[in-house]
Amino acid sequence: MTDERDVVNARQRARSIAESLGFDHHDQIRIATAVSEIARNAFRYAREGEVAFRVDPEARVFRIAVTDRGTGIPHLDLVLGGSYRSTTGMGMGLLGTKRLMDEFSIDSTRMGTAVEFGKTLPVNSPALDGRGLERIAAEIARQHPVNPIEELQTQNREMLRTLNELRERKEELVQLNAELQDTNRGVVALYAELDERADYLRRASELKSSFLSNMSHEFRTPLNSMLALTRILLDRMDGELTAEQDQQIRFIERSAKELAEMVDDLLDLAKVEAGRLEVKSRAFEAADLFGALRGMLKPLLAESSLNLVFEPADGLPQLFTDEQKVSQILRNFISNAIKFTPKGEVRVRARVVDRQMEFSVADTGIGIEENDLRMIFEEFSQVDSSMQKKVKGTGLGLPLARKLAELLGGSVTVESAVGRGSTFRLIVPLIFAGVESEVEPVVPVRELDKKLILIVEDNAETAFVYARYLTNAGFQTHHVATVQQAWEVLERIRPDAIILDVLLSAEMTWEFLRELKQEKDAIPVLVMSVTDDQQRIYGTGGDAYLLKPFVPEQMIAEVLRLTTVGERICLLMIDDNEVSRYLLREHIPETRYEVFEARSGREGLRMAQELKPGLIFLDFYIPDLNGTEILRNLRSSEELRHTPVVLHSTKTLDAAELEYFKENSITIFPKQMLTLPDSSARVRSLIETLISHGRAEGRHG
C-alpha cells in the first residue's frame, strides 16, 4: 500500500470478502469503512503500509491486520480514551473502528504501528473448510483493481440505500411515538400512583423495622433485671419465702423468660427485614451440631416419655455457613415437635442432596391441617387446636426460621398430615454463597513500646484522620470497616483499646459492643458516632463517648485515659449479698474502675483502710455490722472521712434515718434503681459526680 489507489482497493477487497463470507449489507459497509479508515491512517502518517485479511474457522472470526513502519502514534492512551483532540483528526478512525468491530487491538511503537480488528462471522456463512476458503480467495483474485471513481459511485449507492432505510425507520418511529404518547398519558398517572404507594410501603417497612429493633433492645434491660431479681428472691438472698410466694415468683420468672424469647425473635426478625443481620460463616460438622443440640434440648424431655433420636451424621461433608443460625432453626423445629408430640418420637437426620445439606425433623405428633401449612409461617399466627391451648408460643419461631434460611441461601419446607405427624426440612448450601475467597485477615504486627488502637469505622476518610492524629500521638493503629473483620482481628491479637462507630453502613454494632463487654477483662471501647444516645452507649458497655464531628485533642485524651490501666480508680462494695454485688458490678466499666468486694462489715472496714477507695457502695443489712455502724467507723477515720459513700440497699428508710444519712452527706441509690432501662448511665453518672466531689472535698478538708 503505497498510494491512495491502494487504500481504495483495500476497501473494495474488504467488502468483497465480507460479502463472500455471508455478512449482510450493513456489516459489509462496517467492515469496508473500518478497513478504509485504518488503511488511510497508515498511508497518511507512515506513507506506506500493508493490509492482510484472515479467516479463523475455529473462532469464526474474520480478522484484518493493518501494519506500517511509521514513527508510531503519540498519546495513544488519550486517543483511545476519546479525550485527545487533534486538528488532523488523529484517533477518530481508531475510535470508529473500535466501535464498529467486535475485536480490536493496537500496538504502536517508534518502529511502527500494528492494528488488528475482527468481526464475528454470521450464522449463515458458507463452509469454511480448506476448499471453501480457497474458492473465496480465487474469486477475490479474479477481481480487477477498482477505479477510484467507480468505488466512489459504489459508496454513493451504499449511502443512498442506507439513507432510504433510515427514512423508512424514521417514519416508523414517528408513527410508533404517536401511539406511545397516547399510551403514556395513562402509564404516567399509573406510575405516579405506584411510586407513591411504593414510597409509603418502604417508609412503613423502615418504621416497623426501626420500631421492632429499638423496642426489642429497650425491653431487654427490664427483662434481664426481672430475671435477676426473681433469681435473688428464689435463692432466698433476702429471706425465706412462703410456698405461695415461691410459686408466684416462679410464674413471674417463667413469664419473663417467655417474653425475653419473644423479644429475641422480634429483634432477629427486625434485623433480617432491615438487612442488618450478619452471617458469620465458619466450617463445622453436622455430627458436632447434633451433639450440641442433643445436650441443649435434653431438659425438655425431663418429664416426657418421648424419644428424641439423632441419626448418625458421620461421614457427611463439612458445612461452611453460619452454624449459630442453622442451630437456631433446628432448635425451633425440634422444640415445636416436642411440644406437639404427646407420645412417640422426634427423629432428626441430615443428608446431602444436590450439593446441599438437608436437615429434617420428623415427629409422630398431632400434625397440621393442609389449609394451615401456609399460615404457620406468618408472624404471630398459630394453629387453633386443643393441643395449642396447652402449650405457649409466640408465633414468631417458624417465620424467623424461614427468613434465616433464606438469608443463608436456603429454604424451609414442611409436610404434615393430621394424626400422623409432621416433617420440617431445612435445606442450605454446603458453602454460603456470600463467602468470599478465604483470605486471611490482615493482622497488625505490634510495634515495640506502642499501644495498639483498633479503629472500627466504615468511612475510610474518617478512619484515616483518626489514624493520623493517633499515630502522631505515639499510638499504633489498625483499621477495619466491618464487625466481621473486627472479630477476625480480635481472634488473633488484642488491642489496647477500640474506637467504634455504632452505626456502620448496613449493620448495627450494638450487639458487637455488648458481646465485647461480656468478655472477661474487656477491652476499653471509645464510641465515636453521630448518634447522641449516651444512655444506650453507656448501658451497652461503652467506656467513653464522643459525638462526631470530633475534637482531636479530646479523642487523644480519651484514648490515653482508657489505655492507662494503672490509673483506674478503686471502688469498694460492702454487701453480703453476692447477687447484688454481681448486678452492680455489671454496670461499672472495668476499664475505668477497679472494683473490690467485701462480704461483711468488718472486712469492708479493713479493706477501706488498706485500699483508700475513691467511692464506697454500702448495703444497710449486713449480719455483723449494719450500715449505720459501718458509716460511723468510716467517718471517724481521718483518711476516710471525705470518701463518698452510696447507700445501696433495698431498705425503706424512715424520716430519722433519712435525716442521719443526709447530715453525713450519704447518697442514696436503692437497689431497685438497677431495674431501670438507663441504670448503667445512672450508675456511671453517679460514680463520676461523687468521685469528683470527693476529690474536691479532700483538697479543701
Secondary structure, DSSP 4 states (H G I P E B T S, - for coil): --SHHHHHHHHHHHHHHHHHTT--HHHHHHHHHHHHHHHHHHHHHHS--EEEEEEETTTTEEEEEEEE-SS--TTHHHHHHT----TT-TTHHHHHHHHHSSEEEEEEETTEEEEEEEEEPPTTPPP-SHHHHHHHHHHHHHSPPPPHHHHHHHHHHHHHHHHHHHHHHHHHHHHHHHHHHHHHHHHHHHHHHHHHHHHHHHHHHHHHHHHHHHHHHHHHHHHHHHHHHHHHHHTTTTS---HHHHHHHHHHHHHHHHHHHHHHHHHHHHHHHHT-PPP--EEE-HHHHHHHHHHHHGGGGTT---EEEE---TTPPPEEE-HHHHHHHHHHHHHHHHHT-SSSEEEEEEEEETTEEEEEEEE-S----GGGTTGGGSTT-----TTTTTS---S-HHHHHHHHHHHTT-EEEEEEETTTEEEEEEEEESB-TT----PPPP-PPPPTT--EEEEE-S-HHHHHHHHHHHHHTT-EEEEESSHHHHHHHHTT---SEEEE-S--TT---HHHHHHHHHSTTPPPEEEEES---HHHHHHHT-SEEEESSPPHHHHHHHHHHHH-GGGPEEEEEE-S-HHHHHHHHTTS-TTTEEEEEESSHHHHHHHHHHH--SEEEE-S--SSS-HHHHHHHHHHSTTTTTS-EEE--S----HHHHHHHHHTT-EE--GGGGGSTTHHHHHHHHHHHHHHHHHHHHHH-
